[in-house]
Each structure stands twice: as structure tokens, then as C-alpha cells.
Amino acid sequence: VAFPQTCIAIKSTPSWLQHIQNVTMFSPEMMKIAQEQMSKMSPDQMAAMQRQMAGMSPDMMQQAMSQMKNMSPDDVKQAQEKMNTMSADDMMKATQQAGDTSTRMKQQHDYVYNASMKLKTDGNYLVGTGNHKEASEKYTRAINNLKELTSDAAATLKLSCQMNLALCQLKTGENSACISTCTDVLKVDPTSLKATYRRGQAYQNKGSLPEALADLKHAHELAPDDETVEASYKSLKEQLSKDADAEAKIKEAEARMEAERKAAAEAREKELEEKRQMEAQIAQMKMQAAAQQKVSDNPEAMQKAMDELASNPDALKNMSEMLKGMSPEQISAMAKNAPGMEGMPELTPEMAKMMASQLENMSPEDLAKMKDITANK
């Protein structure tokens, strides 16, 4: 049995749909309805829908999936009721509309991103002329513009604008605002040297010296060779060493900020893991679309593969055991070099790991349903 095509076809089964449910928070009823509606579609309609999916921007699909995760119970119920009354033609129209929406979202993203980049450039120019107040306004506008964008490029630009804003706030004496801005950055990047150092400076300007020393000490740990950071830290440390009551306050501030950094790092890692899973899911969906097109082009070959699996109850178990002994990178490389993968999207290690897990959980009932779906197509 051809390994890649068989594994990819498995993702058309309820096991794969269950994974979509976990990512998008679809209810089991909605997933069942979606299955039923797709089963009514003709091969041409399925192929057209898969082409639409394959052509969608990953960033836009991620944004759409994020929005679905935030749906209220009432929204989910309304969507379920609407899906239940949709015909195959309605599904096709919805897919076309999704493609059109993806295009508009991409255009809107690019417009907002480019406008925000222009604001940052203007702000940088104003900083160069010493006009920090007006520069702050430019950076603030850019940050507000970028709040709804989910792309990596937008997140990077937003962080850059926030750091520049913090610098301006320091220059204009807005120390509380600078502390807030730097804290927002540290929630996303707990190891940011600039955010840690500038927040320490802002605390010092406010007279919150234990907090200032805690930040400057951590900044020095992040960049032990930075002479400016070292001088600021040692100067404040020397100043506080003359205050007998400061030691307990410094330890308290250090403990509190260490706990904040740990919580921020854990939250960030959780967010990144969710993002990795979502990216892998999007890549899987696009690969499935391409694979399903291959099935449509050569249904006899896929039917033969399904018949072989169905006639050998141990086939899935053996394949699963083989995959358990391989790293995701090895699975990805094997799939890449296997026959029948020409023109397919690259199988990343994350996708290979998911594929192996889905294959392991494949039940005989799932296999039978997959065989029926393949036969119908």
C-alpha cells in the first residue's frame, strides 16, 4: 500500500474530522452535518471546494479558525442550524464565499500592515529629530491598527512599535505609561532586554527603586557584556546598599518579577503550542485538498489501497508500530521521497507526528467509512 496517499486519505475520516473539531471547537453535531453535506457533493463539486481550500492564505485561515474558537454558544447553535439546511450547491456557494472572504481579508491585512509600517517609519523620523511626543502618537496608532492582525509579520511589527513607544515615553517622562508598555512586551517576549531595561529605568524615574533594581539586575543577566546596562545596575545597587531597609523590599520585588516572568513564559509557550498546532492543522487541510484531488484523478488506485487495508486487519497496526519507531523528521523524509507525492505540499514533522497519531487511533469502523467515501468518489 502506498504509504503517503493512504495516510493522507485517512484524514478524510471521522478521526481527522474529530481533530478539526478539537482545533476549531466545532460541536460533534456540526462535524456530523458537515460530513453528511460533503457526502452529497459530486466529485466535481468536491474538487472545486478542495481547490478553494488549497488556495486560501494560511494567515487568513488561521485568523478565521481563531474567530471560530471565540464563537459563543448561540453563534455555534445558529451555525449548526444553518449547516443543517444547506444543500450541496449551498456548500459550494459557501466555499466560494469563503475564498472571496479570504482574498478580502488578505487585502485588508496588507493594507493595515503597510499603513502601520508607514506610521512606524514616520515615528522613527520624528525620534531622529527629537520630537518624541509626536512620534509616540505615530507608534500608538500603529499598535492599535495591528491589534486585530494575527500574522507573524504583524506581531513582529507591533513589538517593534511598542519598544519604540516605550523609548519615547521615557524621553517625555511618562514613566507609568512606559512601565505598562514594557510589561505588555514582556508578556509576549519575557526575555526582551530592551523592555526589561527600559522598564527598570522607568521604575527608577518614578522612585520605585526595589522594582527598578530587580529589572536592571535581570537586564544585566540577559546582557552581561552591555556596559550601559551594567553601569546602571551597579550604580543603583550601590545607592540602595546604603539603605538598611531596602534589602527585604528588593528581595520581594525580585521574587514578584521572577514569578511574573515565569507565568509570562508559560503563557507564551502555551500560545505558541496552540499556534503550532493550528499551523499544522491548516497545512494538513491544504495537503488533504491536494491529496483528495489525486484520489479524484485516480480513484481505482485509492480503492485498491483501501481494499488491501480492509482485507488485512493488522495492516494499520503494523504501520502504526513502524511509525512509532520513527522520528517526525524521518516520517516526513520518507513521505517526501515516496511515489505519488509529486505536486503535494511538503509534509512537515509536525504534520507527520499528527498523521502517525491519527493512524494509530484509526478504528475498523473509520476504515470502512473511508472505504465507502473513496468508492463514492
SULNORTA-V541806 format. One line per field, one symbol per residue. ss: DSSP state (A for helix, B for strand, O for the rest). psi: psi as a letter, one per 30 degrees, with the letter a starting at -180 (. if undefined). burial: I if it has 16 or more other ideal C-beta (glycine too) atoms within 10 Angstrom, else O. A space follows every 50 residues. Layout:
ss = ???
psi = ???
burial = ???
This chain:
ss = OOAAAAAAAAOOOAAAAAAAAAAAOOOAAAAAAAAAAAAOOOAAAAAAAA AAAAOOOAAAAAAAAAAAAOOOAAAAAAAAAAAAOOOAAAAAAAAAAAAA AAAAAAAAAAAAAAAAAAAAAAAAAAAAOOOAAAAAAAAAAAAAAAOOOO OAAAAAAAAAAAAAAAAAAAAOOOAAAAAAAAAAAAAAOOOOAAAAAAAA AAAAAAOOAAAAAAAAAAAAAAOOOOAAAAAAAAAAAAAAOOOOOAAAAA AAAAAAAAAAAAAAAAAAAAAAAAAAAAAAAAAAAAAAAAAAAAAAAOAA AAAAAAAAAAAOOOAAAAAAAAAAOOOAAAAAAAAAOOOOOOOOOOOOAA AAAAAAAAAAOOOAAAAAAAAAAAAAO
psi = kjeeeeeeefffleeeeeeeeeefgkleeeeeeeeeefffkleeeeeeee eeeffkkeeeeeeeeeeefgkleeeeeeeeeeefgkleeeeeeeeeeeee eeeeeeeeeeeeeeeeeeeeeeeeeeeffgifeeeeeeeeeeeeefefkf leeeeeeeeeeeeeeeeeeeeggieeeeeeeeeeeffeifgjeeeeeeee eeeeefgieeeeeeeeeeeeeeiffjeeeeeeeeeeeeefffjfffeeee eeeeeeeeeeeeeeeeeeeeeeeeeeeeeeeeeeeeeeeeeeeeeefife eeeeeeeeeefjffeeeeeeeeeegkleeeeeeeeeglkggkgklkjlee eeeeeeeeeegkleeeeeeeeeeeef.
burial = OIIIIIIIIIIIIIIIIOIIIOIIOIOOOIIIIIOOIIOOIOOOIIIIII OIIIOIIOIIIIIIIOOOOOOOOOOIOOIIOOIOOIOIOOIIOIIOOIIO OIOOIIOOIOOIIOOIIOIIOIIOOIIOOOIIOOIIIIIIIIIOIIOOII IOOIOOIIIIIIIIIIIIIIIOOIIOIIIOIIOIIIIIIIOIIIIIIIII IIIIIOOIIIIIIIIIIIIIOOOOOOOOIOOIIOOIOOOIOOOOOIOOII OOIIOOIOOOIOOIOOOIOOOOOOOOOIIIIIIIIIIIIIIIIIIOOOOO OIOOIIOOIOOOOOOIOOIIOOIOOOOIOOIIOIIOOIOIIOOIIOIIOI IIIIIIOIIOOIOOOIIOIIIOIIOOI
